[in-house]
């Protein structure tokens, strides 16, 4: 999780510093020159560009899940202080029932 948080922070910093292209994505060169050296300096296991792409795919998947949750379930809300999706246990239980049925169809 520490590597994921660090990766996300470095990605945000790179974007803020204008290292993205016109499509708002980072080139392989910028990832290898800016993100990976900083990440590898603090990581226990060295990361490659393939590791970076895999983690970005994971982040996108997580974002899409939360985005779907927030748009398709009006009973959920985002706690801006805790930065978490929150609601009652009953709402979560109903969501999980529907989700599990959908996943197994």
FILUMMAR-103108 format. One record per residue (C-alpha): z, x, y; residue in one letter; residue number from 1. Coordinates in steps of 0.25 Angstrom, whole numbers, plus 5000, padded with zeros to 4 digits. Example, Ala and Ser with C-alpha at 12.3 -4.5 7.8 and 13.67 -1.06 7.14 Angstrom:
<atoms>
<atom pz="5031" px="5049" py="4982" aa="a" i="1"/>
<atom pz="5029" px="5055" py="4996" aa="s" i="2"/>
</atoms>
This chain:
<atoms>
<atom pz="5000" px="5000" py="5000" aa="x" i="1"/>
<atom pz="5003" px="5012" py="5009" aa="x" i="2"/>
<atom pz="4989" px="5017" py="5008" aa="x" i="3"/>
<atom pz="4983" px="5003" py="5010" aa="x" i="4"/>
<atom pz="4991" px="5001" py="5023" aa="x" i="5"/>
<atom pz="4987" px="5015" py="5027" aa="x" i="6"/>
<atom pz="4972" px="5012" py="5024" aa="x" i="7"/>
<atom pz="4973" px="5000" py="5032" aa="x" i="8"/>
<atom pz="4979" px="5007" py="5044" aa="x" i="9"/>
<atom pz="4969" px="5018" py="5044" aa="x" i="10"/>
<atom pz="4958" px="5008" py="5043" aa="x" i="11"/>
<atom pz="4963" px="5000" py="5055" aa="x" i="12"/>
<atom pz="4965" px="5013" py="5063" aa="x" i="13"/>
<atom pz="4950" px="5017" py="5059" aa="x" i="14"/>
<atom pz="4945" px="5004" py="5064" aa="x" i="15"/>
<atom pz="4953" px="5005" py="5077" aa="x" i="16"/>
<atom pz="4948" px="5019" py="5079" aa="x" i="17"/>
<atom pz="4933" px="5014" py="5078" aa="x" i="18"/>
<atom pz="4930" px="5021" py="5065" aa="x" i="19"/>
<atom pz="4923" px="5008" py="5060" aa="x" i="20"/>
<atom pz="4908" px="5006" py="5060" aa="x" i="21"/>
<atom pz="4901" px="4994" py="5067" aa="x" i="22"/>
<atom pz="4904" px="4985" py="5054" aa="x" i="23"/>
<atom pz="4919" px="4988" py="5056" aa="x" i="24"/>
<atom pz="4920" px="4996" py="5044" aa="x" i="25"/>
<atom pz="4924" px="5011" py="5042" aa="x" i="26"/>
<atom pz="4913" px="5021" py="5036" aa="x" i="27"/>
<atom pz="4916" px="5029" py="5024" aa="x" i="28"/>
<atom pz="4916" px="5041" py="5033" aa="x" i="29"/>
<atom pz="4927" px="5035" py="5043" aa="x" i="30"/>
<atom pz="4936" px="5031" py="5031" aa="x" i="31"/>
<atom pz="4935" px="5045" py="5025" aa="x" i="32"/>
<atom pz="4937" px="5052" py="5038" aa="x" i="33"/>
<atom pz="4948" px="5043" py="5044" aa="x" i="34"/>
<atom pz="4955" px="5034" py="5034" aa="x" i="35"/>
<atom pz="4955" px="5042" py="5021" aa="x" i="36"/>
<atom pz="4961" px="5055" py="5026" aa="x" i="37"/>
<atom pz="4972" px="5048" py="5033" aa="x" i="38"/>
<atom pz="4975" px="5039" py="5021" aa="x" i="39"/>
<atom pz="4974" px="5050" py="5011" aa="x" i="40"/>
<atom pz="4984" px="5058" py="5020" aa="x" i="41"/>
<atom pz="4995" px="5047" py="5018" aa="x" i="42"/>
<atom pz="4991" px="5042" py="5004" aa="x" i="43"/>
<atom pz="4996" px="5047" py="4991" aa="x" i="44"/>
<atom pz="4982" px="5046" py="4984" aa="x" i="45"/>
<atom pz="4969" px="5050" py="4991" aa="x" i="46"/>
<atom pz="4960" px="5039" py="4995" aa="x" i="47"/>
<atom pz="4945" px="5039" py="4995" aa="x" i="48"/>
<atom pz="4935" px="5031" py="5002" aa="x" i="49"/>
<atom pz="4934" px="5022" py="4989" aa="x" i="50"/>
<atom pz="4949" px="5020" py="4990" aa="x" i="51"/>
<atom pz="4947" px="5016" py="5004" aa="x" i="52"/>
<atom pz="4936" px="5006" py="5001" aa="x" i="53"/>
<atom pz="4944" px="5000" py="4990" aa="x" i="54"/>
<atom pz="4956" px="4998" py="4999" aa="x" i="55"/>
<atom pz="4947" px="4992" py="5010" aa="x" i="56"/>
<atom pz="4942" px="4982" py="5000" aa="x" i="57"/>
<atom pz="4956" px="4978" py="4996" aa="x" i="58"/>
<atom pz="4960" px="4976" py="5010" aa="x" i="59"/>
<atom pz="4948" px="4967" py="5012" aa="x" i="60"/>
<atom pz="4952" px="4959" py="5000" aa="x" i="61"/>
<atom pz="4966" px="4957" py="5005" aa="x" i="62"/>
<atom pz="4961" px="4953" py="5019" aa="x" i="63"/>
<atom pz="4952" px="4943" py="5013" aa="x" i="64"/>
<atom pz="4963" px="4937" py="5004" aa="x" i="65"/>
<atom pz="4972" px="4936" py="5016" aa="x" i="66"/>
<atom pz="4961" px="4930" py="5025" aa="x" i="67"/>
<atom pz="4958" px="4920" py="5014" aa="x" i="68"/>
<atom pz="4972" px="4916" py="5013" aa="x" i="69"/>
<atom pz="4974" px="4914" py="5028" aa="x" i="70"/>
<atom pz="4961" px="4906" py="5030" aa="x" i="71"/>
<atom pz="4962" px="4897" py="5018" aa="x" i="72"/>
<atom pz="4976" px="4894" py="5018" aa="x" i="73"/>
<atom pz="4981" px="4889" py="5031" aa="x" i="74"/>
<atom pz="4995" px="4889" py="5026" aa="x" i="75"/>
<atom pz="4996" px="4904" py="5027" aa="x" i="76"/>
<atom pz="4999" px="4911" py="5039" aa="x" i="77"/>
<atom pz="5001" px="4926" py="5043" aa="x" i="78"/>
<atom pz="5014" px="4931" py="5048" aa="x" i="79"/>
<atom pz="5010" px="4940" py="5060" aa="x" i="80"/>
<atom pz="5023" px="4948" py="5060" aa="x" i="81"/>
<atom pz="5024" px="4950" py="5045" aa="x" i="82"/>
<atom pz="5009" px="4951" py="5044" aa="x" i="83"/>
<atom pz="5009" px="4943" py="5031" aa="x" i="84"/>
<atom pz="5004" px="4930" py="5026" aa="x" i="85"/>
<atom pz="5015" px="4920" py="5025" aa="x" i="86"/>
<atom pz="5018" px="4906" py="5021" aa="x" i="87"/>
<atom pz="5028" px="4899" py="5012" aa="x" i="88"/>
<atom pz="5029" px="4901" py="4997" aa="x" i="89"/>
<atom pz="5023" px="4887" py="4994" aa="x" i="90"/>
<atom pz="5010" px="4891" py="5002" aa="x" i="91"/>
<atom pz="5009" px="4904" py="4995" aa="x" i="92"/>
<atom pz="5011" px="4897" py="4981" aa="x" i="93"/>
<atom pz="5000" px="4887" py="4984" aa="x" i="94"/>
<atom pz="4991" px="4898" py="4989" aa="x" i="95"/>
<atom pz="4993" px="4907" py="4976" aa="x" i="96"/>
<atom pz="4991" px="4895" py="4967" aa="x" i="97"/>
<atom pz="4977" px="4892" py="4974" aa="x" i="98"/>
<atom pz="4974" px="4907" py="4974" aa="x" i="99"/>
<atom pz="4977" px="4909" py="4959" aa="x" i="100"/>
<atom pz="4969" px="4897" py="4955" aa="x" i="101"/>
<atom pz="4957" px="4902" py="4964" aa="x" i="102"/>
<atom pz="4958" px="4916" py="4958" aa="x" i="103"/>
<atom pz="4957" px="4911" py="4943" aa="x" i="104"/>
<atom pz="4946" px="4902" py="4945" aa="x" i="105"/>
</atoms>
